[in-house]
Amino acid sequence: MSKKNKNLINVVYSTNPNFQYQQNEDEEQHTLSSSQQKLYVSIDKKQRAGKEVTLVEGFVGTEEDLKDLGKLLKSKCGVGGTVKDGEILIQGNFKDKIFDLLIKERYSQTKKKGG
């Protein structure tokens, strides 16, 4: 498939000469300022073989900015982690430390979730 046709959705082949394909318009999502972000920090064990991860959810913005925030949190905690599906996963129980780091980075609407 050529590059120009990769964003086609609901591909239908028609003999109608006036038929127009629907294009999947990828809008560039703008990142909200840090003071407008509503982030939630929680601990998760589900489907992780009993190991704890600290989960940061609720980020609104580009994937690149989310990866930068994830990289910052991983380096400050000194552990590994990943960014996927719009969430930041940090290995280990760093709920309080990450909450404090986010507040220090001006994410003022950050909340702790869970017990």
Wavefront OBJ file of the C-alpha trace (Angstrom):
o trace
v 0.000 0.000 0.000
v 1.401 3.383 -0.866
v 2.118 5.971 1.826
v -0.704 8.248 0.753
v -3.267 5.480 1.351
v -2.124 4.440 4.848
v -4.575 6.766 6.619
v -7.645 5.470 4.817
v -10.506 4.241 6.983
v -13.446 2.127 5.923
v -11.757 1.281 2.637
v -14.349 0.415 0.034
v -13.581 -0.161 -3.626
v -16.135 1.411 -5.854
v -16.719 1.771 -9.553
v -18.306 5.168 -8.945
v -15.958 7.747 -10.533
v -16.986 10.374 -7.942
v -16.218 8.185 -4.930
v -13.959 9.798 -2.298
v -12.057 7.870 0.361
v -12.418 8.941 3.966
v -9.045 9.974 5.345
v -8.092 9.435 8.964
v -7.143 12.954 9.999
v -4.531 12.715 12.738
v -4.893 15.928 14.653
v -1.805 16.971 16.549
v -2.855 17.037 20.165
v -1.535 20.033 22.079
v -0.061 19.552 25.512
v -1.827 21.360 28.318
v 0.350 23.431 30.625
v 1.566 21.660 33.736
v -0.760 23.669 35.991
v -3.809 22.499 33.958
v -2.929 18.784 33.974
v -4.983 16.517 36.251
v -2.651 13.620 36.998
v -3.446 10.631 39.192
v -0.710 8.630 40.942
v -1.508 5.107 42.124
v 0.054 1.712 42.862
v -0.866 -1.233 40.652
v -0.138 -4.977 40.994
v -2.648 -6.449 38.577
v -1.261 -8.708 35.844
v 2.324 -7.968 36.929
v 3.199 -11.205 38.743
v 2.660 -9.542 42.133
v 5.225 -6.808 41.493
v 4.263 -3.241 42.298
v 4.411 -0.424 39.789
v 3.608 3.219 40.292
v 1.094 4.354 37.695
v 0.688 7.970 36.525
v -2.538 8.537 34.559
v -4.443 11.470 33.100
v -1.765 13.215 31.012
v -3.228 15.270 28.147
v -0.766 16.058 25.398
v 1.615 14.716 22.813
v 3.303 11.355 23.127
v 6.704 13.061 23.054
v 5.897 15.244 26.082
v 4.563 12.203 27.947
v 7.815 10.331 27.236
v 9.838 13.307 28.492
v 7.864 13.351 31.757
v 8.302 9.579 32.099
v 12.040 9.901 31.534
v 12.266 12.612 34.195
v 10.363 10.505 36.755
v 12.417 7.379 36.029
v 15.707 9.238 36.410
v 14.646 10.965 39.662
v 13.541 7.648 41.166
v 16.558 5.752 39.819
v 14.484 2.881 38.463
v 13.141 1.589 35.175
v 9.732 2.046 33.696
v 7.826 2.586 30.504
v 5.356 4.884 28.806
v 2.489 3.218 26.961
v -1.217 3.698 26.348
v -1.060 7.249 27.704
v 0.232 6.076 31.097
v 3.597 6.173 32.811
v 4.627 2.971 34.625
v 7.475 3.245 37.136
v 8.860 0.023 38.632
v 8.387 -0.148 42.383
v 6.363 1.667 45.003
v 7.266 5.347 44.565
v 3.798 6.844 45.007
v 4.784 9.525 47.541
v 8.072 10.409 45.847
v 6.463 10.769 42.400
v 3.614 12.805 43.887
v 6.149 15.194 45.444
v 8.168 15.367 42.209
v 5.073 16.232 40.173
v 4.078 18.969 42.620
v 7.636 20.343 42.428
v 7.401 20.314 38.595
v 4.253 22.505 38.879
v 1.685 19.776 38.212
v -0.467 21.334 40.938
v -3.654 19.316 40.288
v -1.947 15.976 40.948
v -3.881 13.596 43.199
v -3.125 10.283 44.863
v -5.469 7.476 43.923
v -6.091 4.336 45.961
v -4.920 3.412 49.463
l 1 2 3 4 5 6 7 8 9 10 11 12 13 14 15 16 17 18 19 20 21 22 23 24 25 26 27 28 29 30 31 32 33 34 35 36 37 38 39 40 41 42 43 44 45 46 47 48 49 50 51 52 53 54 55 56 57 58 59 60 61 62 63 64 65 66 67 68 69 70 71 72 73 74 75 76 77 78 79 80 81 82 83 84 85 86 87 88 89 90 91 92 93 94 95 96 97 98 99 100 101 102 103 104 105 106 107 108 109 110 111 112 113 114 115
